[in-house]
Amino acid sequence: MNKDITFNTDALLLGIGIMELPMNCVVVISEGIAKVRELPEHGEYRIVTHQGKIKRMRREEGEEF
């Protein structure tokens, strides 16, 4: 699940309905944009920044042998 959420920066409020979210996810906020990403069952999520701003979110999956 990839979902972008906009929020009111004047009121400094972010509203997320938790019933709509996956069981395991991460919410990342940068420059007035919130993104929800489902976490892989086996793997990692890397967040790459440049000059204090999020440049890339990279999902790497794998499985044990």
VOKERO-341270 format. One record per residue (C-alpha): residue in one letter; residue number from 1; z, y, x. Coordinates in nm, 3 decimals, padded with zeros to 5 digits, m for minus. Each point is the difference from the previous one (the first is absolute). Last residue first. Example, Ala and Ser with C-alpha at 12.3 -4.5 7.8 and 13.67 -1.06 7.14 Angstrom:
 code pos      pz      py      px
    s   2  00.714 m00.106  01.367
    a   1  00.066 m00.344 m00.137
END
This chain:
 code pos      pz      py      px
    f  65  00.287 m01.979  01.694
    e  64  00.151  00.320 m00.133
    e  63 m00.224  00.233 m00.193
    g  62 m00.140  00.339  00.071
    e  61 m00.050  00.341 m00.150
    e  60 m00.045  00.343  00.152
    r  59 m00.005  00.305 m00.227
    r  58 m00.082  00.335  00.159
    m  57  00.106  00.338 m00.134
    r  56 m00.188  00.283  00.167
    k  55  00.031  00.368  00.092
    i  54  00.346  00.085 m00.124
    k  53  00.094  00.346  00.121
    g  52  00.242  00.098  00.278
    q  51 m00.275  00.095  00.245
    h  50 m00.168 m00.339 m00.045
    t  49  00.169 m00.289 m00.177
    v  48 m00.081 m00.371 m00.033
    i  47  00.194 m00.203 m00.257
    r  46 m00.010 m00.372  00.062
    y  45  00.054 m00.254 m00.276
    e  44  00.097 m00.350  00.110
    g  43 m00.075 m00.362 m00.068
    h  42  00.098 m00.290 m00.221
    e  41  00.033  00.073 m00.373
    p  40 m00.181  00.330  00.043
    l  39  00.175  00.315 m00.124
    e  38 m00.146  00.176 m00.302
    r  37 m00.090  00.361  00.072
    v  36  00.113  00.306 m00.193
    k  35 m00.132  00.336  00.116
    a  34  00.167  00.337 m00.051
    i  33 m00.192  00.320  00.063
    g  32  00.160  00.341  00.056
    e  31 m00.079  00.010  00.371
    s  30  00.129 m00.350  00.077
    i  29  00.207 m00.242 m00.207
    v  28 m00.005 m00.378  00.052
    v  27  00.130 m00.240 m00.266
    v  26  00.030 m00.363  00.113
    c  25 m00.030 m00.314 m00.208
    n  24  00.164 m00.330 m00.079
    m  23  00.034 m00.096 m00.369
    p  22 m00.314  00.195 m00.093
    l  21  00.048  00.330 m00.183
    e  20 m00.067  00.061 m00.370
    m  19  00.362 m00.068 m00.107
    i  18  00.116  00.250  00.263
    g  17 m00.156  00.293 m00.185
    i  16 m00.031  00.258  00.276
    g  15  00.096  00.365 m00.041
    l  14  00.004  00.228  00.303
    l  13  00.174  00.333 m00.031
    l  12  00.003  00.297  00.237
    a  11 m00.031  00.243 m00.295
    d  10 m00.271  00.204  00.172
    t   9 m00.147 m00.308  00.175
    n   8 m00.077 m00.166 m00.334
    f   7 m00.119 m00.350  00.078
    t   6 m00.323 m00.186  00.053
    i   5  00.001 m00.378  00.018
    d   4 m00.263 m00.213  00.171
    k   3 m00.008 m00.372 m00.074
    n   2 m00.117 m00.294  00.203
    m   1  00.107 m00.334 m00.140
END
